[in-house]
């Protein structure tokens, strides 16, 4: 499955929302678009999301379903070195 990294603004999260996001990551389940959140890294009001998905469009749709706007041009396919 291809891996994607995206970047977007992210407001401060409540403890409850942060835990809900962490639980989704821990579950390892893909959503109805076939996207699976691998992890989310946050710094200075920005989020960097690592996902596995069939394509970049599925990543965008997964974010939309979660109420987070991400532009298609902010989603890039990445490969690991190791």
Secondary structure as GFF3:
##gff-version 3
##sequence-region A 1 82
A	DSSP	beta_strand	3	9	.	.	.	ID=ss1
A	DSSP	alpha_helix	15	27	.	.	.	ID=ss2
A	DSSP	beta_strand	36	43	.	.	.	ID=ss3
A	DSSP	beta_strand	46	52	.	.	.	ID=ss4
A	DSSP	alpha_helix	56	65	.	.	.	ID=ss5
A	DSSP	three_ten_helix	72	74	.	.	.	ID=ss6
A	DSSP	beta_strand	75	78	.	.	.	ID=ss7
###
